[in-house]
Amino acid sequence: MHKTIFVLVCGILLSSFVSLQADEQWKLVWADEFDEKQLDYSRWGIEVNAFGGGNQELQLYTDRPENIRVEGGRLIIEARKDRPNIQGTLRDYSSGRLRTKHRGDWKYGRFEIRAKVPGGRGMWPAIWMLPTDEKYGDWALSGEIDIMEFDGAKPNHVLGTLHFGDQWPNNRQSSGEYILKEGNFSDGFHTFVLEWERGEMRWYVDGKHYQTKTNWDSKAAPFPAPFDQRFHLLLNLSVGGRLVGAPDATTVFPRRFEIDYVRVYQRASK
């Protein structure tokens, strides 16, 4: 009995040591904890446009505090049904989209975001990455990395996806999903992680690894292109679009996408 307990304890300690070693392989290089009263514009730029994100989305993206603000130690991206006007364009909904382009750009790393997503049909929050320099050409020749996408009508699913191959409409994608066994993602905060290394990407939800990608390609250059260049982060909340469809009478506005923190790590040896 004593020997069994000793072996069990040693096993737990060894497991903890290995986990600690793994954590120490990553060094924090960039973060926003949203502890200030206002958005840090040295880290984030706000996109203002009325183009629907190229996905038949229904919102206008604005820089108004009604749509983007820091509140209670969290970044709030809020979708509203308020018919905003941007440069003469009217739409039924408004929301927000931020990016770190030229403020935070990375080739490889561990990207960790703790967030609470809004449920409801037509809600499409996303944590994703685009190429900063577009070395290989227009979308999706230079690639796209989706760390987390959520369809508010499927409250216990999230997606992680790569877009690559060729320029639209001849591009391809590779996707995987994580399904909560209990509860919904909109019930509370969850931690979404991408670990991106040369020739490999790994996705996690709340510390649970759910997919690895090692197979992609590019018409413009050999593997591991296009995912061998620097990318930047984007956070946005879309209303409607190809993935999720339009809101219906059950979707109550306003809806909030809340981000507790964003942390970026790179290998300590780099």
FIMAR-121294 format. One record per residue (C-alpha): residue in three letters; chain; z, x, y. Coordinates in steps of 0.5 Angstrom, whole numbers, plus 2048, in hexadecimal, padded with zeros to 3 digits. Layout:
BEGIN
<rec><code>Ala</code><unit>A</unit><w>Z</w><u>X</u><v>Y</v></rec>
...
// end
This chain:
BEGIN
<rec><code>Met</code><unit>A</unit><w>800</w><u>800</u><v>800</v></rec>
<rec><code>His</code><unit>A</unit><w>802</w><u>805</u><v>805</v></rec>
<rec><code>Lys</code><unit>A</unit><w>7FC</w><u>809</u><v>803</v></rec>
<rec><code>Thr</code><unit>A</unit><w>7F7</w><u>803</u><v>804</v></rec>
<rec><code>Ile</code><unit>A</unit><w>7FB</w><u>802</u><v>80B</v></rec>
<rec><code>Phe</code><unit>A</unit><w>7FA</w><u>809</u><v>80D</v></rec>
<rec><code>Val</code><unit>A</unit><w>7F2</w><u>809</u><v>80B</v></rec>
<rec><code>Leu</code><unit>A</unit><w>7F1</w><u>803</u><v>80F</v></rec>
<rec><code>Val</code><unit>A</unit><w>7F5</w><u>806</u><v>815</v></rec>
<rec><code>Cys</code><unit>A</unit><w>7F1</w><u>80C</u><v>815</v></rec>
<rec><code>Gly</code><unit>A</unit><w>7EA</w><u>808</u><v>814</v></rec>
<rec><code>Ile</code><unit>A</unit><w>7EC</w><u>804</u><v>81B</v></rec>
<rec><code>Leu</code><unit>A</unit><w>7EE</w><u>80A</u><v>81E</v></rec>
<rec><code>Leu</code><unit>A</unit><w>7E7</w><u>80E</u><v>81C</v></rec>
<rec><code>Ser</code><unit>A</unit><w>7E3</w><u>808</u><v>81E</v></rec>
<rec><code>Ser</code><unit>A</unit><w>7E7</w><u>808</u><v>825</v></rec>
<rec><code>Phe</code><unit>A</unit><w>7E5</w><u>80F</u><v>826</v></rec>
<rec><code>Val</code><unit>A</unit><w>7DE</w><u>80E</u><v>824</v></rec>
<rec><code>Ser</code><unit>A</unit><w>7DD</w><u>808</u><v>829</v></rec>
<rec><code>Leu</code><unit>A</unit><w>7E1</w><u>80C</u><v>82F</v></rec>
<rec><code>Gln</code><unit>A</unit><w>7DC</w><u>812</u><v>82D</v></rec>
<rec><code>Ala</code><unit>A</unit><w>7D6</w><u>80D</u><v>82E</v></rec>
<rec><code>Asp</code><unit>A</unit><w>7D9</w><u>80B</u><v>834</v></rec>
<rec><code>Glu</code><unit>A</unit><w>7DA</w><u>812</u><v>837</v></rec>
<rec><code>Gln</code><unit>A</unit><w>7D2</w><u>813</u><v>836</v></rec>
<rec><code>Trp</code><unit>A</unit><w>7D1</w><u>80F</u><v>83C</v></rec>
<rec><code>Lys</code><unit>A</unit><w>7D2</w><u>811</u><v>843</v></rec>
<rec><code>Leu</code><unit>A</unit><w>7D3</w><u>80B</u><v>849</v></rec>
<rec><code>Val</code><unit>A</unit><w>7CD</w><u>80D</u><v>84E</v></rec>
<rec><code>Trp</code><unit>A</unit><w>7CD</w><u>806</u><v>852</v></rec>
<rec><code>Ala</code><unit>A</unit><w>7D1</w><u>800</u><v>852</v></rec>
<rec><code>Asp</code><unit>A</unit><w>7D2</w><u>7FA</u><v>857</v></rec>
<rec><code>Glu</code><unit>A</unit><w>7D9</w><u>7F6</u><v>855</v></rec>
<rec><code>Phe</code><unit>A</unit><w>7D8</w><u>7F1</u><v>85B</v></rec>
<rec><code>Asp</code><unit>A</unit><w>7DF</w><u>7F3</u><v>85E</v></rec>
<rec><code>Glu</code><unit>A</unit><w>7DC</w><u>7F3</u><v>865</v></rec>
<rec><code>Lys</code><unit>A</unit><w>7DC</w><u>7EC</u><v>869</v></rec>
<rec><code>Gln</code><unit>A</unit><w>7D4</w><u>7ED</u><v>86A</v></rec>
<rec><code>Leu</code><unit>A</unit><w>7CE</w><u>7F0</u><v>866</v></rec>
<rec><code>Asp</code><unit>A</unit><w>7CD</w><u>7F7</u><v>866</v></rec>
<rec><code>Tyr</code><unit>A</unit><w>7C6</w><u>7F8</u><v>869</v></rec>
<rec><code>Ser</code><unit>A</unit><w>7C6</w><u>800</u><v>867</v></rec>
<rec><code>Arg</code><unit>A</unit><w>7C6</w><u>7FD</u><v>860</v></rec>
<rec><code>Trp</code><unit>A</unit><w>7C2</w><u>7F7</u><v>860</v></rec>
<rec><code>Gly</code><unit>A</unit><w>7BC</w><u>7F4</u><v>864</v></rec>
<rec><code>Ile</code><unit>A</unit><w>7BB</w><u>7EC</u><v>864</v></rec>
<rec><code>Glu</code><unit>A</unit><w>7B4</w><u>7EA</u><v>863</v></rec>
<rec><code>Val</code><unit>A</unit><w>7B2</w><u>7E4</u><v>867</v></rec>
<rec><code>Asn</code><unit>A</unit><w>7AB</w><u>7E0</u><v>865</v></rec>
<rec><code>Ala</code><unit>A</unit><w>7A8</w><u>7D9</u><v>863</v></rec>
<rec><code>Phe</code><unit>A</unit><w>7A4</w><u>7DC</u><v>85D</v></rec>
<rec><code>Gly</code><unit>A</unit><w>7A8</w><u>7D9</u><v>857</v></rec>
<rec><code>Gly</code><unit>A</unit><w>7A9</w><u>7DF</u><v>854</v></rec>
<rec><code>Gly</code><unit>A</unit><w>7A2</w><u>7DF</u><v>851</v></rec>
<rec><code>Asn</code><unit>A</unit><w>7A5</w><u>7DA</u><v>84B</v></rec>
<rec><code>Gln</code><unit>A</unit><w>7A3</w><u>7D4</u><v>84F</v></rec>
<rec><code>Glu</code><unit>A</unit><w>7AB</w><u>7D4</u><v>851</v></rec>
<rec><code>Leu</code><unit>A</unit><w>7AD</w><u>7CE</u><v>856</v></rec>
<rec><code>Gln</code><unit>A</unit><w>7B1</w><u>7D2</u><v>85B</v></rec>
<rec><code>Leu</code><unit>A</unit><w>7B1</w><u>7D6</u><v>861</v></rec>
<rec><code>Tyr</code><unit>A</unit><w>7B5</w><u>7DC</u><v>861</v></rec>
<rec><code>Thr</code><unit>A</unit><w>7B9</w><u>7DD</u><v>867</v></rec>
<rec><code>Asp</code><unit>A</unit><w>7BE</w><u>7E2</u><v>86A</v></rec>
<rec><code>Arg</code><unit>A</unit><w>7C2</w><u>7DC</u><v>86D</v></rec>
<rec><code>Pro</code><unit>A</unit><w>7CA</w><u>7DD</u><v>86B</v></rec>
<rec><code>Glu</code><unit>A</unit><w>7C9</w><u>7D6</u><v>868</v></rec>
<rec><code>Asn</code><unit>A</unit><w>7C5</w><u>7D9</u><v>863</v></rec>
<rec><code>Ile</code><unit>A</unit><w>7C7</w><u>7E0</u><v>862</v></rec>
<rec><code>Arg</code><unit>A</unit><w>7CE</w><u>7E3</u><v>864</v></rec>
<rec><code>Val</code><unit>A</unit><w>7D4</w><u>7E7</u><v>862</v></rec>
<rec><code>Glu</code><unit>A</unit><w>7DA</w><u>7E2</u><v>861</v></rec>
<rec><code>Gly</code><unit>A</unit><w>7E1</w><u>7E3</u><v>85D</v></rec>
<rec><code>Gly</code><unit>A</unit><w>7DF</w><u>7EA</u><v>85A</v></rec>
<rec><code>Arg</code><unit>A</unit><w>7D8</w><u>7E7</u><v>857</v></rec>
<rec><code>Leu</code><unit>A</unit><w>7D1</w><u>7E7</u><v>859</v></rec>
<rec><code>Ile</code><unit>A</unit><w>7CF</w><u>7E0</u><v>85A</v></rec>
<rec><code>Ile</code><unit>A</unit><w>7C8</w><u>7DE</u><v>859</v></rec>
<rec><code>Glu</code><unit>A</unit><w>7C7</w><u>7D6</u><v>85A</v></rec>
<rec><code>Ala</code><unit>A</unit><w>7C2</w><u>7D2</u><v>859</v></rec>
<rec><code>Arg</code><unit>A</unit><w>7C1</w><u>7CC</u><v>85E</v></rec>
<rec><code>Lys</code><unit>A</unit><w>7BD</w><u>7C5</u><v>85E</v></rec>
<rec><code>Asp</code><unit>A</unit><w>7BC</w><u>7C5</u><v>866</v></rec>
<rec><code>Arg</code><unit>A</unit><w>7B5</w><u>7C6</u><v>868</v></rec>
<rec><code>Pro</code><unit>A</unit><w>7B5</w><u>7CD</u><v>86B</v></rec>
<rec><code>Asn</code><unit>A</unit><w>7AF</w><u>7CF</u><v>870</v></rec>
<rec><code>Ile</code><unit>A</unit><w>7AC</w><u>7D6</u><v>870</v></rec>
<rec><code>Gln</code><unit>A</unit><w>7A7</w><u>7D8</u><v>874</v></rec>
<rec><code>Gly</code><unit>A</unit><w>7A4</w><u>7D0</u><v>874</v></rec>
<rec><code>Thr</code><unit>A</unit><w>7A5</w><u>7D0</u><v>86C</v></rec>
<rec><code>Leu</code><unit>A</unit><w>7AA</w><u>7CA</u><v>86A</v></rec>
<rec><code>Arg</code><unit>A</unit><w>7AC</w><u>7C9</u><v>863</v></rec>
<rec><code>Asp</code><unit>A</unit><w>7B2</w><u>7C5</u><v>860</v></rec>
<rec><code>Tyr</code><unit>A</unit><w>7B6</w><u>7CB</u><v>85E</v></rec>
<rec><code>Ser</code><unit>A</unit><w>7B9</w><u>7D1</u><v>860</v></rec>
<rec><code>Ser</code><unit>A</unit><w>7BC</w><u>7D7</u><v>85D</v></rec>
<rec><code>Gly</code><unit>A</unit><w>7BD</w><u>7DF</u><v>85D</v></rec>
<rec><code>Arg</code><unit>A</unit><w>7BA</w><u>7E5</u><v>85A</v></rec>
<rec><code>Leu</code><unit>A</unit><w>7BD</w><u>7EC</u><v>85B</v></rec>
<rec><code>Arg</code><unit>A</unit><w>7BA</w><u>7F3</u><v>859</v></rec>
<rec><code>Thr</code><unit>A</unit><w>7BD</w><u>7FA</u><v>859</v></rec>
<rec><code>Lys</code><unit>A</unit><w>7B6</w><u>7FD</u><v>85A</v></rec>
<rec><code>His</code><unit>A</unit><w>7B6</w><u>804</u><v>85E</v></rec>
<rec><code>Arg</code><unit>A</unit><w>7BE</w><u>803</u><v>85E</v></rec>
<rec><code>Gly</code><unit>A</unit><w>7BF</w><u>804</u><v>857</v></rec>
<rec><code>Asp</code><unit>A</unit><w>7B9</w><u>806</u><v>852</v></rec>
<rec><code>Trp</code><unit>A</unit><w>7BA</w><u>809</u><v>84B</v></rec>
<rec><code>Lys</code><unit>A</unit><w>7B7</w><u>80C</u><v>846</v></rec>
<rec><code>Tyr</code><unit>A</unit><w>7BB</w><u>80A</u><v>83F</v></rec>
<rec><code>Gly</code><unit>A</unit><w>7C2</w><u>808</u><v>83F</v></rec>
<rec><code>Arg</code><unit>A</unit><w>7C7</w><u>803</u><v>83E</v></rec>
<rec><code>Phe</code><unit>A</unit><w>7C7</w><u>7FD</u><v>842</v></rec>
<rec><code>Glu</code><unit>A</unit><w>7CD</w><u>7F8</u><v>842</v></rec>
<rec><code>Ile</code><unit>A</unit><w>7CE</w><u>7F2</u><v>845</v></rec>
<rec><code>Arg</code><unit>A</unit><w>7D3</w><u>7ED</u><v>845</v></rec>
<rec><code>Ala</code><unit>A</unit><w>7D1</w><u>7E6</u><v>847</v></rec>
<rec><code>Lys</code><unit>A</unit><w>7D2</w><u>7DE</u><v>846</v></rec>
<rec><code>Val</code><unit>A</unit><w>7CB</w><u>7DA</u><v>846</v></rec>
<rec><code>Pro</code><unit>A</unit><w>7CA</w><u>7D3</u><v>848</v></rec>
<rec><code>Gly</code><unit>A</unit><w>7C8</w><u>7CE</u><v>843</v></rec>
<rec><code>Gly</code><unit>A</unit><w>7C4</w><u>7C8</u><v>844</v></rec>
<rec><code>Arg</code><unit>A</unit><w>7BC</w><u>7C7</u><v>843</v></rec>
<rec><code>Gly</code><unit>A</unit><w>7B8</w><u>7CB</u><v>847</v></rec>
<rec><code>Met</code><unit>A</unit><w>7BD</w><u>7D0</u><v>848</v></rec>
<rec><code>Trp</code><unit>A</unit><w>7BA</w><u>7D7</u><v>847</v></rec>
<rec><code>Pro</code><unit>A</unit><w>7BF</w><u>7DD</u><v>849</v></rec>
<rec><code>Ala</code><unit>A</unit><w>7BD</w><u>7E4</u><v>847</v></rec>
<rec><code>Ile</code><unit>A</unit><w>7BF</w><u>7EB</u><v>847</v></rec>
<rec><code>Trp</code><unit>A</unit><w>7B9</w><u>7F0</u><v>847</v></rec>
<rec><code>Met</code><unit>A</unit><w>7B5</w><u>7F6</u><v>849</v></rec>
<rec><code>Leu</code><unit>A</unit><w>7AE</w><u>7F8</u><v>84C</v></rec>
<rec><code>Pro</code><unit>A</unit><w>7AB</w><u>7FF</u><v>84C</v></rec>
<rec><code>Thr</code><unit>A</unit><w>7AC</w><u>802</u><v>853</v></rec>
<rec><code>Asp</code><unit>A</unit><w>7A6</w><u>806</u><v>854</v></rec>
<rec><code>Glu</code><unit>A</unit><w>7A1</w><u>802</u><v>84F</v></rec>
<rec><code>Lys</code><unit>A</unit><w>79E</w><u>808</u><v>84D</v></rec>
<rec><code>Tyr</code><unit>A</unit><w>79A</w><u>805</u><v>847</v></rec>
<rec><code>Gly</code><unit>A</unit><w>797</w><u>7FF</u><v>84B</v></rec>
<rec><code>Asp</code><unit>A</unit><w>798</w><u>7F8</u><v>84D</v></rec>
<rec><code>Trp</code><unit>A</unit><w>79D</w><u>7F3</u><v>849</v></rec>
<rec><code>Ala</code><unit>A</unit><w>79E</w><u>7F4</u><v>843</v></rec>
<rec><code>Leu</code><unit>A</unit><w>79A</w><u>7FB</u><v>842</v></rec>
<rec><code>Ser</code><unit>A</unit><w>7A0</w><u>7FE</u><v>845</v></rec>
<rec><code>Gly</code><unit>A</unit><w>7A5</w><u>7FA</u><v>841</v></rec>
<rec><code>Glu</code><unit>A</unit><w>7AB</w><u>7F5</u><v>842</v></rec>
<rec><code>Ile</code><unit>A</unit><w>7B2</w><u>7F5</u><v>83F</v></rec>
<rec><code>Asp</code><unit>A</unit><w>7B6</w><u>7EF</u><v>83F</v></rec>
<rec><code>Ile</code><unit>A</unit><w>7BD</w><u>7F0</u><v>83D</v></rec>
<rec><code>Met</code><unit>A</unit><w>7BF</w><u>7E9</u><v>83D</v></rec>
<rec><code>Glu</code><unit>A</unit><w>7BB</w><u>7E2</u><v>83E</v></rec>
<rec><code>Phe</code><unit>A</unit><w>7BF</w><u>7DB</u><v>83E</v></rec>
<rec><code>Asp</code><unit>A</unit><w>7BC</w><u>7D4</u><v>83D</v></rec>
<rec><code>Gly</code><unit>A</unit><w>7C1</w><u>7CF</u><v>840</v></rec>
<rec><code>Ala</code><unit>A</unit><w>7BE</w><u>7CA</u><v>83B</v></rec>
<rec><code>Lys</code><unit>A</unit><w>7C0</w><u>7CF</u><v>835</v></rec>
<rec><code>Pro</code><unit>A</unit><w>7C7</w><u>7D0</u><v>837</v></rec>
<rec><code>Asn</code><unit>A</unit><w>7C9</w><u>7D5</u><v>831</v></rec>
<rec><code>His</code><unit>A</unit><w>7C3</w><u>7D9</u><v>831</v></rec>
<rec><code>Val</code><unit>A</unit><w>7C1</w><u>7E0</u><v>835</v></rec>
<rec><code>Leu</code><unit>A</unit><w>7BB</w><u>7E4</u><v>834</v></rec>
<rec><code>Gly</code><unit>A</unit><w>7B9</w><u>7EB</u><v>835</v></rec>
<rec><code>Thr</code><unit>A</unit><w>7B2</w><u>7ED</u><v>836</v></rec>
<rec><code>Leu</code><unit>A</unit><w>7AD</w><u>7F3</u><v>837</v></rec>
<rec><code>His</code><unit>A</unit><w>7A6</w><u>7F1</u><v>83A</v></rec>
<rec><code>Phe</code><unit>A</unit><w>7A1</w><u>7F7</u><v>839</v></rec>
<rec><code>Gly</code><unit>A</unit><w>79A</w><u>7F8</u><v>837</v></rec>
<rec><code>Asp</code><unit>A</unit><w>795</w><u>7F7</u><v>83C</v></rec>
<rec><code>Gln</code><unit>A</unit><w>794</w><u>7F3</u><v>843</v></rec>
<rec><code>Trp</code><unit>A</unit><w>795</w><u>7EC</u><v>843</v></rec>
<rec><code>Pro</code><unit>A</unit><w>792</w><u>7E7</u><v>83F</v></rec>
<rec><code>Asn</code><unit>A</unit><w>791</w><u>7EC</u><v>83A</v></rec>
<rec><code>Asn</code><unit>A</unit><w>798</w><u>7EF</u><v>83A</v></rec>
<rec><code>Arg</code><unit>A</unit><w>79D</w><u>7EE</u><v>834</v></rec>
<rec><code>Gln</code><unit>A</unit><w>7A5</w><u>7ED</u><v>833</v></rec>
<rec><code>Ser</code><unit>A</unit><w>7AA</w><u>7EE</u><v>82E</v></rec>
<rec><code>Ser</code><unit>A</unit><w>7B0</w><u>7EA</u><v>82E</v></rec>
<rec><code>Gly</code><unit>A</unit><w>7B7</w><u>7E9</u><v>82B</v></rec>
<rec><code>Glu</code><unit>A</unit><w>7BC</w><u>7E3</u><v>82C</v></rec>
<rec><code>Tyr</code><unit>A</unit><w>7C4</w><u>7E3</u><v>82B</v></rec>
<rec><code>Ile</code><unit>A</unit><w>7C7</w><u>7DD</u><v>829</v></rec>
<rec><code>Leu</code><unit>A</unit><w>7CF</w><u>7DB</u><v>82B</v></rec>
<rec><code>Lys</code><unit>A</unit><w>7D2</w><u>7D8</u><v>824</v></rec>
<rec><code>Glu</code><unit>A</unit><w>7D7</w><u>7D5</u><v>829</v></rec>
<rec><code>Gly</code><unit>A</unit><w>7D7</w><u>7D2</u><v>830</v></rec>
<rec><code>Asn</code><unit>A</unit><w>7D1</w><u>7D3</u><v>835</v></rec>
<rec><code>Phe</code><unit>A</unit><w>7CF</w><u>7D9</u><v>83A</v></rec>
<rec><code>Ser</code><unit>A</unit><w>7D1</w><u>7D4</u><v>840</v></rec>
<rec><code>Asp</code><unit>A</unit><w>7D8</w><u>7D3</u><v>83E</v></rec>
<rec><code>Gly</code><unit>A</unit><w>7DA</w><u>7DA</u><v>840</v></rec>
<rec><code>Phe</code><unit>A</unit><w>7D8</w><u>7E1</u><v>841</v></rec>
<rec><code>His</code><unit>A</unit><w>7D5</w><u>7E6</u><v>83C</v></rec>
<rec><code>Thr</code><unit>A</unit><w>7D3</w><u>7ED</u><v>83C</v></rec>
<rec><code>Phe</code><unit>A</unit><w>7CB</w><u>7EF</u><v>83B</v></rec>
<rec><code>Val</code><unit>A</unit><w>7C9</w><u>7F6</u><v>83A</v></rec>
<rec><code>Leu</code><unit>A</unit><w>7C3</w><u>7FA</u><v>839</v></rec>
<rec><code>Glu</code><unit>A</unit><w>7C3</w><u>801</u><v>836</v></rec>
<rec><code>Trp</code><unit>A</unit><w>7BC</w><u>804</u><v>838</v></rec>
<rec><code>Glu</code><unit>A</unit><w>7BA</w><u>80B</u><v>835</v></rec>
<rec><code>Arg</code><unit>A</unit><w>7B4</w><u>80E</u><v>834</v></rec>
<rec><code>Gly</code><unit>A</unit><w>7B0</w><u>80A</u><v>82F</v></rec>
<rec><code>Glu</code><unit>A</unit><w>7B6</w><u>805</u><v>82D</v></rec>
<rec><code>Met</code><unit>A</unit><w>7B9</w><u>7FF</u><v>831</v></rec>
<rec><code>Arg</code><unit>A</unit><w>7C0</w><u>7FC</u><v>82E</v></rec>
<rec><code>Trp</code><unit>A</unit><w>7C2</w><u>7F5</u><v>831</v></rec>
<rec><code>Tyr</code><unit>A</unit><w>7CA</w><u>7F3</u><v>830</v></rec>
<rec><code>Val</code><unit>A</unit><w>7CD</w><u>7EC</u><v>832</v></rec>
<rec><code>Asp</code><unit>A</unit><w>7D5</w><u>7ED</u><v>833</v></rec>
<rec><code>Gly</code><unit>A</unit><w>7D5</w><u>7F4</u><v>82F</v></rec>
<rec><code>Lys</code><unit>A</unit><w>7D1</w><u>7F1</u><v>829</v></rec>
<rec><code>His</code><unit>A</unit><w>7CA</w><u>7F4</u><v>828</v></rec>
<rec><code>Tyr</code><unit>A</unit><w>7C5</w><u>7EF</u><v>827</v></rec>
<rec><code>Gln</code><unit>A</unit><w>7BE</w><u>7F3</u><v>827</v></rec>
<rec><code>Thr</code><unit>A</unit><w>7BB</w><u>7FA</u><v>827</v></rec>
<rec><code>Lys</code><unit>A</unit><w>7B3</w><u>7FB</u><v>82A</v></rec>
<rec><code>Thr</code><unit>A</unit><w>7B0</w><u>801</u><v>828</v></rec>
<rec><code>Asn</code><unit>A</unit><w>7A9</w><u>7FF</u><v>828</v></rec>
<rec><code>Trp</code><unit>A</unit><w>7A4</w><u>7FD</u><v>82E</v></rec>
<rec><code>Asp</code><unit>A</unit><w>79E</w><u>800</u><v>831</v></rec>
<rec><code>Ser</code><unit>A</unit><w>79A</w><u>801</u><v>837</v></rec>
<rec><code>Lys</code><unit>A</unit><w>792</w><u>801</u><v>838</v></rec>
<rec><code>Ala</code><unit>A</unit><w>793</w><u>806</u><v>83E</v></rec>
<rec><code>Ala</code><unit>A</unit><w>797</w><u>80B</u><v>83A</v></rec>
<rec><code>Pro</code><unit>A</unit><w>79A</w><u>80D</u><v>833</v></rec>
<rec><code>Phe</code><unit>A</unit><w>7A1</w><u>80B</u><v>831</v></rec>
<rec><code>Pro</code><unit>A</unit><w>7A6</w><u>80B</u><v>834</v></rec>
<rec><code>Ala</code><unit>A</unit><w>7A2</w><u>808</u><v>83A</v></rec>
<rec><code>Pro</code><unit>A</unit><w>7A3</w><u>804</u><v>83D</v></rec>
<rec><code>Phe</code><unit>A</unit><w>7AB</w><u>805</u><v>83C</v></rec>
<rec><code>Asp</code><unit>A</unit><w>7AB</w><u>80C</u><v>83E</v></rec>
<rec><code>Gln</code><unit>A</unit><w>7AC</w><u>80B</u><v>846</v></rec>
<rec><code>Arg</code><unit>A</unit><w>7B1</w><u>809</u><v>84B</v></rec>
<rec><code>Phe</code><unit>A</unit><w>7B3</w><u>802</u><v>84B</v></rec>
<rec><code>His</code><unit>A</unit><w>7B7</w><u>7FD</u><v>850</v></rec>
<rec><code>Leu</code><unit>A</unit><w>7BC</w><u>7F7</u><v>84F</v></rec>
<rec><code>Leu</code><unit>A</unit><w>7BA</w><u>7F0</u><v>851</v></rec>
<rec><code>Leu</code><unit>A</unit><w>7BF</w><u>7EA</u><v>851</v></rec>
<rec><code>Asn</code><unit>A</unit><w>7BC</w><u>7E3</u><v>852</v></rec>
<rec><code>Leu</code><unit>A</unit><w>7BD</w><u>7DC</u><v>851</v></rec>
<rec><code>Ser</code><unit>A</unit><w>7B7</w><u>7D8</u><v>850</v></rec>
<rec><code>Val</code><unit>A</unit><w>7B6</w><u>7D1</u><v>850</v></rec>
<rec><code>Gly</code><unit>A</unit><w>7B1</w><u>7CE</u><v>84B</v></rec>
<rec><code>Gly</code><unit>A</unit><w>7AB</w><u>7D3</u><v>849</v></rec>
<rec><code>Arg</code><unit>A</unit><w>7A7</w><u>7D4</u><v>843</v></rec>
<rec><code>Leu</code><unit>A</unit><w>7AD</w><u>7D6</u><v>83E</v></rec>
<rec><code>Val</code><unit>A</unit><w>7B2</w><u>7D0</u><v>840</v></rec>
<rec><code>Gly</code><unit>A</unit><w>7AE</w><u>7CA</u><v>843</v></rec>
<rec><code>Ala</code><unit>A</unit><w>7B0</w><u>7C6</u><v>849</v></rec>
<rec><code>Pro</code><unit>A</unit><w>7B7</w><u>7C3</u><v>84A</v></rec>
<rec><code>Asp</code><unit>A</unit><w>7B8</w><u>7BC</u><v>849</v></rec>
<rec><code>Ala</code><unit>A</unit><w>7BD</w><u>7B7</u><v>84B</v></rec>
<rec><code>Thr</code><unit>A</unit><w>7C3</w><u>7BA</u><v>847</v></rec>
<rec><code>Thr</code><unit>A</unit><w>7C2</w><u>7C0</u><v>84B</v></rec>
<rec><code>Val</code><unit>A</unit><w>7C8</w><u>7C0</u><v>850</v></rec>
<rec><code>Phe</code><unit>A</unit><w>7C7</w><u>7C5</u><v>856</v></rec>
<rec><code>Pro</code><unit>A</unit><w>7C9</w><u>7CA</u><v>859</v></rec>
<rec><code>Arg</code><unit>A</unit><w>7C9</w><u>7CE</u><v>853</v></rec>
<rec><code>Arg</code><unit>A</unit><w>7CC</w><u>7D5</u><v>853</v></rec>
<rec><code>Phe</code><unit>A</unit><w>7CB</w><u>7DC</u><v>850</v></rec>
<rec><code>Glu</code><unit>A</unit><w>7D1</w><u>7E0</u><v>850</v></rec>
<rec><code>Ile</code><unit>A</unit><w>7D1</w><u>7E8</u><v>84F</v></rec>
<rec><code>Asp</code><unit>A</unit><w>7D8</w><u>7EB</u><v>84F</v></rec>
<rec><code>Tyr</code><unit>A</unit><w>7D5</w><u>7F2</u><v>84E</v></rec>
<rec><code>Val</code><unit>A</unit><w>7CF</w><u>7F6</u><v>84D</v></rec>
<rec><code>Arg</code><unit>A</unit><w>7D0</w><u>7FD</u><v>84A</v></rec>
<rec><code>Val</code><unit>A</unit><w>7CB</w><u>803</u><v>848</v></rec>
<rec><code>Tyr</code><unit>A</unit><w>7CC</w><u>809</u><v>844</v></rec>
<rec><code>Gln</code><unit>A</unit><w>7C8</w><u>80F</u><v>842</v></rec>
<rec><code>Arg</code><unit>A</unit><w>7C9</w><u>814</u><v>83C</v></rec>
<rec><code>Ala</code><unit>A</unit><w>7CE</w><u>819</u><v>83E</v></rec>
<rec><code>Ser</code><unit>A</unit><w>7CA</w><u>81F</u><v>83D</v></rec>
<rec><code>Lys</code><unit>A</unit><w>7C5</w><u>81C</u><v>842</v></rec>
// end
